[in-house]
Amino acid sequence: MKKALVTGSSGLVGSEMVVTLDELGWAVHGVDNNMRRDFFGPDGDTTANLTRLVGATEHFEHHELDVRDRVGVGRLFDDVRPSLLMHCAAQPSHDLAARRPFDDFDVNAVGTLNLLEAARASCPESPFVFLSTNKVYGDAPNELELVELETRYDYADPGSRDGIDETCRIDATLHSLFGASKAAADLLVQEYGRYFGMPTVCFRGGCLTGSNHASAELHGFLAYLARCVLEGRTYRIYGYKGKQVRDNIHASDVCSAALAFAAAPRPGAVYNIGGGRENSVSILEAIARLEELTGRTLDAEYVDEPRRGDHICYISDLSRLRSDYPSWDVTVELEEILRGLVGASR
Ligand SMILES: NC(=O)c1ccc[n+]([C@@H]2O[C@H](COP(=O)([O-])OP(=O)(O)OC[C@H]3O[C@@H](n4cnc5c(N)ncnc54)[C@H](O)[C@@H]3O)[C@@H](O)[C@H]2O)c1
């Protein structure tokens, strides 16, 4: 039986990958220490996901391990020697990183290095999939000229319609400390592909989402918005009149991209991944649709100052990924994602 190792296995994408691989007949080793709860409090607790995984899978083994534990990580890799590694563990919030810079860097950058080195020592031939972020581009995407429409911003130049591609620069731009620690990890992952020839890949995510997100105000935009609508919580909109745009991709479509890469790896590859234009939505638009779906009214509060370095309009250009892996595409439409988040049937 083929063995995979998934870090962040109790999180949104990690848990999706565990179930996907289990269904495909893999034995899956999950690494997660529920640090999301430590980062975000009770809202971020991933215990429910872990319980779900234990009940829903056949060959899943959980390891309560911290990716910062270099010795423990090395030992686990030696024991398991996985044929595939999916690295989803992270400190994922821009705002929290400024409050906990050492934790942010130690988890995101050093933790990734621990995994890369362990993989080089134990299983250098195995595909190593890293979930990077569009924040490696910092706020450079905001330099594109925009038009303000009634409910959203959009790119002014029709040539930019497809959004941001991988040639966007990653230096001389404001990242947030989170973006900087992820960029460090992203470069390391690329380097292990280029320098050591390992089959590594960085997927630079837009908004990754789904109903298994332990959403908190500081991370998980769409799922948290849905939670606020459903639970009557106040949702704070930070700047840009709520017209900032995100492209949203369901975690299952991220997992299928990882599997496509694993089947035909290109060492050191980098891909933007998100929902693309079809799955893009502004905060105002998302609120309106969630209100329609639930019949509730969101208690929204407008804060007249954007988050530092926040993207105004971000749409992932998926051309490179689609061209290298033509069998892959976004399959879960935005409407289905929104319905899933509020438990609405078709
Ligand atoms: N969700 C998004 O919108 C988004 C966007 C871009 C990139 N990403 C990236 O995708 C990846 C997965 O995101 P997600 O939304 O599934 O995140 P998530 O927070 O839901 O899952 C991450 C998991 O990692 C675990 N974890 C954190 N620190 C750990 C540590 N030191 N050791 C072991 N486990 C640890 C957490 O407990 C959590 O369960 C992350 O790398 C994130 O930066 C996510």
The ligand as a Gaussian input file, in Angstrom:
#p B3LYP/6-31G(d) Opt

LIG

0 1
 N       -6.990000      29.007000       3.316000
 C       -6.538000      29.925000       2.504000
 O       -7.257000      30.814000       2.086000
 C       -5.101000      29.872000       2.025000
 C       -4.704000      30.768000       1.047000
 C       -3.395000      30.709000       0.584000
 C       -2.531000      29.780000       1.084000
 N       -2.941000      28.916000       2.055000
 C       -1.981000      27.956000       2.588000
 O       -2.503000      26.651000       2.450000
 C       -2.098000      25.868000       3.564000
 C       -3.295000      25.218000       4.192000
 O       -4.212000      26.226000       4.560000
 P       -5.493000      25.876000       5.404000
 O       -6.488000      26.930000       5.103000
 O       -5.823000      24.442000       5.227000
 O       -4.933000      26.129000       6.866000
 P       -5.484000      25.554000       8.251000
 O       -5.036000      26.507000       9.310000
 O       -6.914000      25.171000       8.136000
 O       -4.630000      24.204000       8.413000
 C       -3.308000      24.210000       8.848000
 C       -3.149000      23.161000       9.920000
 O       -1.765000      23.168000      10.320000
 C       -1.720000      22.934000      11.713000
 N       -0.463000      23.469000      12.228000
 C       -0.135000      24.764000      12.420000
 N        1.087000      24.859000      12.939000
 C        1.550000      23.592000      13.066000
 C        2.767000      23.048000      13.550000
 N        3.744000      23.832000      14.024000
 N        2.937000      21.696000      13.505000
 C        1.949000      20.886000      13.047000
 N        0.766000      21.352000      12.590000
 C        0.570000      22.695000      12.594000
 C       -2.938000      23.654000      12.278000
 O       -3.320000      23.140000      13.526000
 C       -3.975000      23.423000      11.180000
 O       -4.784000      22.293000      11.470000
 C       -1.303000      26.789000       4.477000
 O        0.057000      26.628000       4.196000
 C       -1.748000      28.161000       4.064000
 O       -0.757000      29.143000       4.289000
 C       -4.212000      28.939000       2.530000

